[in-house]
Amino acid sequence: MNKLFLVTTLSLSSINLTACIGCYNPTGCTADTSPYYITQSTTYIRGITVPPQTKLTYKAQNFSQKNQQTKPLNERDLTDIVLPTNTAIVWGGMPSAKFIRFFNSEMKGFTVYPAQGFNQNSSSEFLKLWQSCDSDLSITLKDPHNWAFDPSNMEIRGCGVNIQKRSQYNTHLPNQDKADEFLIKINHALQKLPKQKEYPVIYMQEK
């Protein structure tokens, strides 16, 4: 009887250990069921236009809102805009494929991610500075619901992980002075540009 109990206990422990080892996500291992909608035509949202097959992801407001939706949800709940593979829109002169709202709800803004493998045609100082840091831009907004390229509504607060606006958390970093200088330059260059009115769609050329 004792042997049977010992074997059973070890078996259960092995199952629990296996379950723990198989889960590496500190926030949990459940699948993401955030509600999303795939656009069926050119869509105007958050001040920009996106092509068909763009994925719009939202923050769920009730238990019934999960996984793919048959129609768009409330734009105020939008968290992500992800364009189709090999597709980008020109945003601020940069071919861009993904726009993600800040996770911290106290921060009003989003991060824009350049599309990989596309050529940039603009030669503005702003775009050259963006290219020099070769990463995503973090942008705070006066109107958090307007993601248009509108310099009057925007402040660049970071480019990638190494260039971030000075705060109590990074003021001691050895390269923070250089980061401050970069952000001053790119925000100055930003304010020289007009508000963008159209967002051309471009596609990756097959080799």
N, C-alpha and C positions, 0 to 999 in steps of 0.2 A: 504493500500500500504506500509506504514511504517512497519507494523507488518510482512508483507511478506518479505520485505527487511531484517529485523532483523533476521528472522528465517533462511533465505538463508545464511546470513553472518555467523551465528553461526554454521550452518551445514558445511560450507566450512572450518571454523576454526577447527571444530572437526576432519574433514578429514585430514587436515594438521598436527594437533597435533598427531593424531594416526600414521601418516606416520613417524613423527619425533621420537615418542616413540618406534616404531618398529625397528629403526635403531640405533645400538649401536657402529658401527664401525666408528671411527673418520676419516678414509681415504675414506669412502664411503660404500654404501651397495650393490654395483653391484657384481654379482658373478665373481669369478676368472675364467677368460677365457684364462689363460696362455697356450701356446701350450705344449702338452706332447705326449710322445710315450711310449707304453708298449712293452718291448722287447719280441720277439718271440723265442729267443734262447739265449744261453750264449753269452754275449756281452762284448767286451773289450772297456772300455771308461775311460778317464782321468787316465790311468795307472793302473786301476784295472779291474777285471772281475766280472760281475754280472750275476745272473741266469735269466732264462725266467720269464716273468711277472713283471719285475722290471719297475717302473715308472720313466721315464726321463723327467724332466720339463725344459723348455727353456724360455729365455727372447725373446718375440716376436720382430721381426725386421720389420714387416709390418702388415697391417690390416687383411690380409688373414691368418696369423699365429695365430690361436686360437683353444682351445680345443684339442681333440685327433687328432693325425696325423697318416697317413698311413705309414710313414717312418721316420727314425730319422732326426732331423734337424742338423745344424752345431754345432759341439761339442763345439766350442768356446762360444756359447750362452747358454750352459748348466748351470742351477742354482741348481737343486735338483736331487739327486738319492735316491729313496725310494724303498727298497726291498719289496717283497710280504709279506703278513701277515705270522707270524710264521717261517720266513726265515731270515737268517743272513749270512754274510761272516765274516771270521776271519781276522781282520785288526789290526795289532800291538798286536796280542794275544787276542784282545777283540772281541767277537761276536758283530757285528755292523750292523745296519739296515737302517741308514739314513745319508746322506751326503748333507749338505746345504751350498752353497756359501755365503760368507758374503754379507749382503744387501748393505753395504757401499762400493761402487765401488772403493774407494781410498784404501781400505784395501784388500790386496791380500791374500786370503785364504778361509777356509771353517770351518764348525763345523761338527764333527762326533758324532753320537748319539749311545750309546750302545743299543743293543737289550735286551729287558726285558725277564727274565725267562730262560736265557741260562747259562750254566756253562762255566767258563773260565778254560782252561787247562794249559795256560802258567804260569810260576812262576817268570817271570822276574821282576826286581825292578821297571821298567817302568809301568808294568801292575799293580803291587801292589799299586803304588802311584795313578794310575788312579782309581783303585777300591776304594781307601781311600776317594776320594772326591765324588765318586758315582754320576757322572754327565757326561754331554757332554764335549768334548774337543774342544776348539777354537784354530786353527792352522794357523799361517801365513806361506807363502810359497815364496821361491825364484822364482820358476816357478809356477805361479798360475793355470796352466792348467794340472798340474801333481798331482793327489790326491793319488798316491801310498804311501804306508808306506815306506818312504825314508828319514831317519834321516838327510841326507846331504841337503835336500830341505826344512826342517821343523823347526819351532820354536813353542813350546806350549806357548800360550799367555793367556790361561784361562781354568778353569774347573768349569762349572756352573756359577752362578751369583756372588758367594761370593769370588771366586779366579780369579782375573783379573790382567793383567800386569799393573804396576804402571803408572799413567798418571796424568795430572793436575786435573782430575776429581775425582780421588779416593785417592790421596796421604794423605789426612787428615783422612781417615777411620781408626778406631782403630785396625782392624785386618789386615791392609795392609802389615805390616812387616811379618806376618805369610804367607800371600799370596806370597810375594816376595820369601820367603824361600822355599815354596813348588815349585814354578816355577823354581827356580834354581835347585832343586833336580830332578824334573821330566825331565827337559831338559838335565841335566847331564846323567841321566839314559837312556834317548832316544838315545843319541849319542853313547852309548855302543852297540846298536843293529844294525844288518845289514839291508840292504834294503830287503823288502819282495818281493819274486818272484811269489808266488802263493797265491790265496785267496780262501781257501776251503769254500764251501757252507755247512751250517748246518741248520737243521730243528728242530723245537720245537717238543719234544716227547709228544704225546697225552697221557693224564693220564687215 
